[in-house]
Amino acid sequence: MQKVKVDEIMFIEAFARDEVFSDLSSESAYLDLETGEVLWVFDDDDDAEMYAGIDPEENVTLRNQIDGHPEKYLHIPGRDHGEHHDILRDFLSSDWTDDEELRTRAQNAYSGSIGGWKEEVDNQDVVHAYYDFRDRRIKKLAIEFFRDNAIQAVWR
């Protein structure tokens, strides 16, 4: 198993992104297996400049570097939109609170939209409990992803 010191915040941001809703443009994330750095590459070079201020030439160079050395980079998949809803449903059915009235109110607030649920539940403690649950779940999925790719991640 290859040991890699991984930038935890940037990796989790890339790994947790909702591929349907988070990208205004088509971009991919990669983990540099030597440095642990997360790299973002735009499919359209002009989008790199428009959305991130990255010189199109720099984007081309980075994309060519990744394409030319695939053994050095690991593609970081985002989460499918349905996975985010699964995580919220798992949270709502978990033992996140002993307050049955609050649990029922939170469960009844969900109607298929995460944003709508946050507005409907109208309780920051519940929303924060969900985010904590989601973060733990995403981190667990990340560890499984690393294991499946024969990587021992050391968070930094």
N, C-alpha and C positions, 0 to 999 in steps of 0.2 A: 504494500500500500504506500502510495506516494504522500509524503507529508508536505502540506502547503500552508504557509501563513497567509490567511485570507482577511482582507479588509471586510470586517463583519457588516458594518453599516451599508457600504456600497453593494456588497453581495446580496444582502437581504432586500435592499431596495430593488435590485434587478430581479431577484428570484420571486419576490412577492407581487411584482407588478401585474396588473390585470391586462393581459395582452389585447383584449378587445377595447378597453376604455382608456388606457393610460397613454397610448401612443397617438399623437397627432400626425406623426410621420412613421414610416416603417424603419425601425432600428433594431439592432440586435446587441445583446450583451455577451461578453466573453470574459472568462477568468484566465488571466495569464498565470500559468502553472509554475512559473519560475519566481515571479514577484508577488503573486497574490492580488495583484491589482485588477480591478474590474474595468473593462474597456467597452465603450459604446461606439458602435459603427452604424452609420446611416446607410440605408440601401440607395437612397438618392443623394448624391453629393451636394446638390443645391439645398436640400432640406437640412443638411448638417450646418450650413451657414445660417439659414433662416431660423431654425429652432434652437440651435445651441451655440451659434457664433463660431463654429469650427470651420476653418478654411477648407473649401472643397478638396484642394490638393492634399491636405493633411488627412482627410477622411479616406481618399483614394489610397494613400500610402498605408494607412492603418489596415484597411480592408485587404490590400495586397499582402501585407505582412502576415495577417491571420490566415489568409488563403494559402500562402506559401509555406506556412509552418503549422499545419493543423495539430501536430503532436504537442505543440507548446500552448495551445489555447483550448479551453473547454467552453462550449456554448452554454449559456445560462438561460434555461427556458423560464418564461414567466408563467404565471398561473392562468389556467383556463377560467373564464368568467364564472362558470358553474362551481368551480372549487371554492371561490369566495363565498358563494351562497351556501355551499355545504358547510363551510367553517362556521358561518353565522348560525345555521340550523343546529349544528353540533353544540355550539355555545348555548343556545336557547334551551336545549334539552339536557345540559350539564348541570352540575351542582354548584353553579357560580354564586348562588345566594341561598340563604335559608329562608328568606322572605317569600313565601308562596304567592302573596298578592303581587309583589313586584315581578316575580318570575312570570306569572300569568299575564300581567300587563305587557311585559316585554315580548312574550310569545305572541300575544294577540296583535301587537304593533307591526309584526312582520307580514307583509302581503306580497313578497316577491321582489322588493326593491330594497337594497341595503341603505341607500340614501334616504328613501322614504321611511324606512324603519328608524333610522337615527332621528329624523324629525318627529316622527309619531311617538316614539318612546319618550322623547323630551326629558331625559334624565342623564346628566353627564356622568354620574357614577356608573350607570348601566353601560353607557357607551365606552367608558374607559375600561370597564371589566371585559367588554367584548374585545377591545383592542389588545389588552393583555393576553387574553385567550388566543386571539388570532396570531399575535407575535410568537407565542410559544409553539403554536401549531406549525407556523411557517418555518420556524427554526428546526423543528423536528423533521419536517419534510426536507429541509436543506441538508441535514445530517444524512438522511436516507439517500438523497441525491448524490452526495459525496461518496458514501459507501458503495453505491451502485457503480460509481465511476472510479473505484479503487483509490480514493483520496482520503487522507486523514487531515481534516481541516483543523488548523490552530487559529482561533479567532484572535484578531489584533484590532 
